[in-house]
Amino acid sequence: MSLAAKLGGLSRRDLFKVAGQYGMSSTLLAAGTLGGTVSVASLAKAAESTYEKRFAKEAKHTLKFGAAGFNARNLLIERAGALEFARDLESRTDGEIRIEFIGDNQICGQPNCVEKTQLGITDIYAASTQNSAGAAPYLNVLDYAYMFPSRASQYYFLYSPESQRILRDPFEKRHGMKFLFSHCELRGIQLGLGAQDKPTVTKVEELFGTKNRVTGTQLGRIAMQLLNLNPVPVAWEETLDGLKTGLIDGAETWASAVAYANMAPVVSQSVDLKFFCGTEHTAMSAKVFDSLDGYLQDAVMESAYLAQVHVQAANEAALVNTVGFSDPQLPNTIFAQNNVRNAFLPPEEIKVAEEMCSPEFNPDPWSQWRERINNWAGGIDTYDAIYNVAREIPVDMLAENVEPRRWWKA
């Protein structure tokens, strides 16, 4: 059962009452361990037990974890692995590392979580790489259009030692961040209520000329411009209203983001363009990591590995069972309850989009950013390198069947 479902019977006031006594971190970590629907009494008891275990001895290091938009009720908090990572790291280090989890945009939001960690306000953060790319532009390296053909290929790359060379090392060198793990989806266009009474999209050309909200990624904007999707920077808090009123036609994001961010009531069609990454990642200050003893550094990496394995399995299940991003769509999922139709485009239409906007078929619009990113990476042709790794597995491999590997060990 998702954390949101478990806490569904609690009011915000009840939750904060327990958190006020035992701390939000202990409360959230406790909630994740409970089975079935949670009552105030059961949550308080579990939170007390968790608190006592966590504070049984003095921590050697207390690390602040800023999580954009993640709160006790949204679904992504589990599927993005943040709490699993925190819980495992505390347990693995026998309390020598303690995590102070601060979600719900209380300490940082999607565009600035990485900056808050760079400034030392937080030690760890979780946000999408696309929103973080505004402040940490090397993260654009994941956003070449159609570089990844599937979610399986995304997970495969993150587990590959090549991700250390192409993604993680340059990110750490340029921005001082250690990329730990990430959820993986591919972005599409989430059409607002203006498309409610229109037929389900079956062709890419039906999206041409629509006006769509874009995130912080520069490469994502290139793809949208080439697909005639009119990228418009709209503040997140204004996106829901824009989709409802028709100020914008759609938003580029991924399916589970629609569910966790309460966008489903204002989305009518989820068009699965698969045109670039949707990666809700967790990263840590490299300076903080380097300050830890070697055995604690090993623990961080092992907990990141465990979180990555958890996310790979849990998010794939949640897409079908919780979000409703499948064909046929399961009843009682978030999409089904809110009448969100899935528009899964046929392979030939995905090919049309790929030939319009990918560097493979249309290299010139990408050349300036590609050269910039390649220079930051020390001369690696980042697009070719990731493109090739992503195709080392069959295109139809299921994401849950990708073999986990410890990427930092060759």
MOTA-V874923 format. One record per backbone hydrogen bond with DSSP energy under -1.0 kcal/mol. CO is the residue of the C=O (numbers start at 0). NH is the residue of the N-H. E is the energy in kcal/mol with one decimal. If there is no record, write none. Layout:
((CO	NH	E) (CO	NH	E))
This chain:
((1	5	-2.3) (2	6	-2.1) (4	7	-1.1) (5	37	-2.9) (6	9	-1.9) (10	14	-2.3) (11	15	-2.4) (12	16	-1.7) (13	17	-2.0) (14	18	-2.6) (15	19	-2.1) (17	21	-2.4) (18	22	-2.7) (22	26	-2.0) (23	27	-2.9) (24	28	-2.8) (25	29	-2.1) (26	30	-2.3) (27	31	-1.8) (29	32	-1.4) (38	42	-2.4) (39	43	-2.6) (40	44	-2.3) (41	45	-2.3) (42	46	-2.9) (43	47	-2.4) (44	48	-2.1) (45	49	-2.8) (46	50	-2.9) (47	51	-2.5) (48	52	-2.1) (49	53	-2.7) (50	54	-2.2) (52	55	-1.1) (60	97	-2.8) (62	99	-3.0) (63	122	-2.5) (63	123	-2.2) (64	101	-3.2) (65	125	-1.8) (66	104	-1.0) (69	103	-2.9) (74	77	-1.3) (74	78	-1.4) (75	79	-2.9) (77	80	-1.3) (80	84	-2.5) (81	85	-2.1) (82	86	-3.1) (83	87	-2.4) (84	88	-2.5) (85	89	-2.2) (86	90	-2.0) (87	91	-3.4) (88	92	-1.8) (89	94	-2.8) (90	93	-1.4) (92	95	-1.9) (95	59	-1.3) (95	60	-2.7) (97	62	-3.0) (99	64	-2.9) (101	66	-2.3) (102	105	-1.8) (108	111	-1.1) (108	112	-1.5) (111	115	-2.2) (112	116	-1.6) (113	117	-2.4) (114	118	-2.3) (115	120	-2.1) (115	121	-1.4) (122	284	-2.8) (123	65	-2.6) (124	282	-2.2) (125	67	-2.3) (126	280	-1.8) (127	131	-2.1) (128	132	-1.2) (131	134	-1.0) (131	135	-2.3) (135	138	-2.3) (136	139	-1.9) (137	140	-2.3) (138	141	-1.6) (139	142	-2.5) (143	146	-1.5) (149	153	-1.2) (150	154	-2.3) (151	155	-2.7) (152	156	-2.0) (153	157	-2.2) (154	158	-2.1) (155	159	-1.0) (159	162	-1.8) (160	164	-1.1) (161	165	-2.8) (162	166	-1.7) (162	167	-2.8) (163	168	-2.9) (166	170	-1.8) (167	171	-2.4) (168	172	-2.7) (169	173	-2.7) (170	174	-2.4) (171	175	-1.8) (175	285	-2.5) (177	283	-2.1) (180	281	-2.7) (184	277	-2.8) (186	274	-1.6) (187	252	-1.5) (188	270	-2.7) (189	250	-1.2) (190	267	-2.9) (190	268	-1.1) (191	194	-1.8) (192	195	-1.5) (202	205	-1.3) (203	206	-2.3) (206	209	-2.0) (210	248	-2.4) (210	249	-1.7) (211	231	-2.9) (212	251	-2.4) (216	220	-1.1) (217	221	-1.5) (218	222	-2.1) (219	223	-2.1) (220	224	-2.7) (221	225	-2.3) (222	226	-1.3) (223	228	-2.9) (224	227	-1.5) (227	208	-3.0) (229	211	-1.8) (231	213	-1.8) (234	237	-1.6) (235	238	-1.3) (237	241	-2.1) (238	242	-2.3) (239	243	-1.8) (240	244	-2.6) (241	245	-1.5) (241	247	-1.5) (242	192	-1.5) (248	191	-3.0) (249	212	-2.4) (250	189	-3.1) (252	187	-2.6) (253	257	-1.3) (254	258	-1.4) (255	259	-2.8) (256	260	-2.1) (257	262	-2.3) (257	263	-1.2) (258	261	-1.1) (262	265	-2.2) (263	266	-1.4) (267	340	-2.8) (268	190	-2.4) (269	342	-2.8) (270	188	-1.6) (270	272	-2.0) (274	145	-1.8) (275	186	-3.5) (277	184	-1.9) (278	128	-2.8) (278	280	-1.1) (279	182	-1.7) (280	126	-1.8) (281	179	-2.3) (281	180	-1.4) (282	124	-2.5) (283	177	-3.8) (284	288	-2.6) (285	289	-2.8) (286	290	-1.0) (288	291	-1.4) (292	296	-2.3) (293	297	-2.3) (294	298	-1.5) (295	299	-2.2) (296	300	-2.0) (297	301	-2.4) (298	302	-2.6) (299	303	-2.2) (300	304	-2.3) (301	305	-2.4) (302	306	-2.4) (303	307	-2.3) (304	308	-2.3) (305	309	-2.5) (306	310	-2.8) (307	311	-2.2) (308	312	-1.7) (309	313	-3.2) (310	314	-2.7) (312	316	-1.9) (313	317	-2.5) (314	318	-2.2) (316	320	-3.0) (317	321	-2.1) (317	322	-3.1) (318	323	-1.3) (318	324	-3.2) (321	333	-2.7) (322	334	-2.6) (323	325	-1.4) (332	336	-2.8) (333	337	-1.3) (334	339	-2.8) (335	338	-1.1) (340	269	-3.1) (342	271	-2.3) (345	348	-1.3) (345	349	-1.8) (346	350	-2.2) (347	351	-1.4) (348	352	-2.1) (349	353	-2.6) (350	354	-2.6) (351	355	-1.3) (352	356	-2.0) (353	357	-2.5) (357	361	-2.8) (362	365	-1.3) (363	366	-1.4) (365	369	-3.0) (366	370	-2.4) (367	371	-1.9) (368	372	-2.8) (369	373	-2.5) (370	374	-2.1) (371	375	-2.1) (372	376	-1.7) (373	378	-2.9) (374	377	-1.6) (379	381	-1.6) (380	384	-2.6) (381	385	-2.6) (382	386	-2.8) (383	387	-2.3) (384	388	-1.9) (385	389	-2.8) (388	391	-1.9) (393	396	-1.7) (397	400	-1.7) (398	401	-1.4) (404	406	-1.1) (405	408	-2.0))
